[in-house]
Amino acid sequence: MIIDTNKIELLLSNKNLTDYQIEKMTGVSRVTVKQYRQNGINSMKLVNAVKLLDGYKQMKKIQ
């Protein structure tokens, strides 16, 4: 599986989505989402990357 970090960054930088909304879409905790938004995704766990990538795909279906 290839993880597209650009898509994860787009999800996290979307100002229309709150940390809570991303948490509900992906299962990644609000605290973790907030940390990624503030500090970047360099040390992101693979399991969270997969969940956030799935969240990006959900976001694109809605738009």
N, CA, C and O of each residue as an XYZ file, in Angstrom:
252
protein
N       0.842     -1.184      0.000
C       0.000      0.000      0.000
C       0.883      1.241      0.000
O       1.870      1.328      0.730
N       0.504      2.181     -0.827
C       1.217      3.455     -0.897
C       0.397      4.498     -0.141
O      -0.799      4.661     -0.382
N       1.054      5.190      0.764
C       0.402      6.239      1.545
C       0.733      7.587      0.910
O       1.895      7.989      0.855
N      -0.286      8.272      0.438
C      -0.113      9.590     -0.170
C      -0.207     10.651      0.927
O      -1.299     11.057      1.324
N       0.943     11.085      1.401
C       0.964     12.054      2.500
C       0.398     13.410      2.082
O      -0.070     14.171      2.929
N       0.437     13.715      0.797
C      -0.149     14.981      0.334
C      -1.648     15.012      0.598
O      -2.194     16.051      0.970
N      -2.313     13.878      0.406
C      -3.752     13.807      0.653
C      -4.047     13.940      2.143
O      -5.029     14.572      2.533
N      -3.201     13.346      2.967
C      -3.369     13.470      4.421
C      -3.207     14.927      4.830
O      -3.973     15.437      5.648
N      -2.216     15.591      4.265
C      -2.003     17.012      4.561
C      -3.209     17.853      4.129
O      -3.599     18.789      4.828
N      -3.793     17.518      2.983
C      -4.983     18.248      2.523
C      -6.146     18.067      3.487
O      -6.863     19.022      3.785
N      -6.337     16.849      3.976
C      -7.397     16.599      4.952
C      -7.163     17.419      6.214
O      -8.072     18.085      6.708
N      -5.942     17.366      6.729
C      -5.634     18.052      7.982
C      -5.665     19.573      7.837
O      -5.939     20.282      8.805
N      -5.390     20.070      6.654
C      -5.367     21.525      6.457
C      -6.742     22.084      6.085
O      -6.900     23.297      5.941
N      -7.725     21.213      5.933
C      -9.078     21.658      5.595
C      -9.690     22.378      6.796
O     -10.007     21.756      7.811
N      -9.851     23.680      6.669
C     -10.368     24.503      7.771
C     -11.866     24.301      8.003
O     -12.397     24.719      9.032
N     -12.543     23.667      7.055
C     -13.975     23.407      7.209
C     -14.255     22.190      8.088
O     -15.395     21.966      8.494
N     -13.222     21.408      8.383
C     -13.370     20.221      9.226
C     -12.731     20.472     10.582
O     -11.586     20.916     10.667
N     -13.472     20.187     11.635
C     -12.919     20.308     12.983
C     -12.155     19.036     13.331
O     -12.277     18.014     12.656
N     -11.371     19.121     14.393
C     -10.669     17.933     14.886
C     -11.676     16.841     15.228
O     -11.439     15.661     14.972
N     -12.795     17.245     15.806
C     -13.847     16.296     16.185
C     -14.425     15.588     14.954
O     -14.634     14.375     14.980
N     -14.680     16.331     13.890
C     -15.233     15.735     12.674
C     -14.260     14.735     12.057
O     -14.664     13.670     11.592
N     -12.978     15.087     12.057
C     -11.971     14.164     11.527
C     -11.891     12.923     12.406
O     -11.746     11.809     11.903
N     -11.987     13.116     13.719
C     -11.986     11.977     14.638
C     -13.145     11.036     14.312
O     -12.950      9.822     14.247
N     -14.329     11.569     14.109
C     -15.506     10.744     13.830
C     -15.387     10.035     12.482
O     -15.844      8.901     12.336
N     -14.780     10.692     11.502
C     -14.621     10.095     10.170
C     -13.582      8.985     10.155
O     -13.721      8.003      9.426
N     -12.527      9.149     10.973
C     -11.357      8.283     10.830
C     -11.091      7.357     12.008
O     -10.486      6.298     11.839
N     -11.532      7.743     13.187
C     -11.190      6.967     14.373
C      -9.881      7.403     15.014
O      -9.470      6.839     16.028
N      -9.221      8.400     14.434
C      -8.003      8.966     15.019
C      -8.452     10.017     16.029
O      -9.265     10.881     15.703
N      -7.934      9.950     17.242
C      -8.414     10.830     18.313
C      -8.200     12.310     17.982
O      -7.286     12.680     17.246
N      -9.080     13.142     18.554
C      -8.973     14.602     18.367
C      -7.615     15.115     18.790
O      -7.022     15.964     18.125
N      -7.126     14.592     19.906
C      -5.827     15.038     20.426
C      -4.735     14.760     19.396
O      -3.880     15.607     19.138
N      -4.776     13.566     18.814
C      -3.778     13.192     17.810
C      -3.930     14.045     16.560
O      -2.935     14.507     16.001
N      -5.156     14.258     16.119
C      -5.402     15.110     14.946
C      -4.850     16.508     15.201
O      -4.187     17.082     14.338
N      -5.119     17.054     16.376
C      -4.624     18.394     16.724
C      -3.091     18.428     16.698
O      -2.498     19.389     16.207
N      -2.457     17.382     17.225
C      -0.992     17.314     17.211
C      -0.458     17.298     15.784
O       0.513     17.988     15.473
N      -1.094     16.510     14.915
C      -0.656     16.474     13.516
C      -0.855     17.828     12.853
O      -0.014     18.265     12.068
N      -1.951     18.489     13.160
C      -2.213     19.801     12.566
C      -1.199     20.837     13.041
O      -0.794     21.705     12.268
N      -0.789     20.755     14.291
C       0.136     21.742     14.844
C       1.596     21.411     14.548
O       2.389     22.305     14.253
N       1.952     20.129     14.624
C       3.363     19.741     14.565
C       3.769     19.022     13.292
O       4.952     18.737     13.102
N       2.830     18.723     12.422
C       3.146     18.000     11.195
C       3.003     16.497     11.370
O       2.702     16.005     12.458
N       3.224     15.782     10.277
C       2.957     14.349     10.267
C       4.221     13.498     10.173
O       4.141     12.314      9.845
N       5.367     14.075     10.450
C       6.627     13.349     10.284
C       6.731     12.083     11.111
O       7.337     11.111     10.661
N       6.165     12.065     12.298
C       6.283     10.878     13.152
C       4.954     10.126     13.270
O       4.704      9.450     14.268
N       4.111     10.248     12.252
C       2.797      9.609     12.262
C       2.934      8.089     12.193
O       3.760      7.555     11.453
N       2.103      7.406     12.985
C       2.052      5.948     12.929
C       1.365      5.531     11.632
O       0.473      6.221     11.138
N       1.793      4.399     11.091
C       1.230      3.906      9.841
C      -0.272      3.672      9.955
O      -1.027      3.982      9.034
N      -0.694      3.131     11.074
C      -2.127      2.858     11.261
C      -2.941      4.152     11.184
O      -4.038      4.154     10.625
N      -2.427      5.235     11.730
C      -3.122      6.524     11.653
C      -3.079      7.090     10.238
O      -4.038      7.720      9.793
N      -1.983      6.872      9.534
C      -1.883      7.346      8.155
C      -2.946      6.678      7.289
O      -3.581      7.337      6.465
N      -3.141      5.385      7.472
C      -4.156      4.657      6.703
C      -5.547      5.193      7.031
O      -6.360      5.406      6.130
N      -5.821      5.409      8.306
C      -7.132      5.927      8.720
C      -7.378      7.323      8.156
O      -8.476      7.617      7.683
N      -6.371      8.176      8.203
C      -6.533      9.541      7.698
C      -6.671      9.554      6.179
O      -7.407     10.376      5.632
N      -5.979      8.663      5.503
C      -6.127      8.562      4.055
C      -7.549      8.123      3.698
O      -8.131      8.625      2.736
N      -8.100      7.200      4.461
C      -9.502      6.808      4.271
C     -10.427      7.999      4.520
O     -11.416      8.181      3.811
N     -10.101      8.804      5.525
C     -10.877     10.010      5.807
C     -10.837     10.996      4.651
O     -11.841     11.635      4.339
N      -9.680     11.120      4.018
C      -9.555     11.987      2.846
C     -10.495     11.509      1.739
O     -11.181     12.308      1.101
N     -10.515     10.204      1.526
C     -11.383      9.644      0.484
C     -12.851      9.910      0.797
O     -13.631     10.203     -0.109
N     -13.233      9.813      2.062
C     -14.607     10.122      2.468
C     -14.919     11.595      2.218
O     -16.002     11.941      1.747
N     -13.957     12.453      2.541
C     -14.144     13.886      2.353
C     -14.378     14.194      0.872
O     -15.230     15.020      0.543
N     -13.648     13.554     -0.005
C     -13.782     13.806     -1.438
C     -15.128     13.324     -1.966
O     -15.677     13.924     -2.890
N     -15.670     12.246     -1.391
C     -16.987     11.753     -1.814
C     -18.079     12.753     -1.460
O     -19.048     12.911     -2.202
N     -17.917     13.427     -0.322
C     -18.909     14.388      0.157
C     -18.904     15.650     -0.706
O     -19.955     16.241     -0.951
N     -17.735     16.057     -1.160
C     -17.606     17.319     -1.912
C     -18.095     17.190     -3.321
O     -18.054     18.159     -4.080
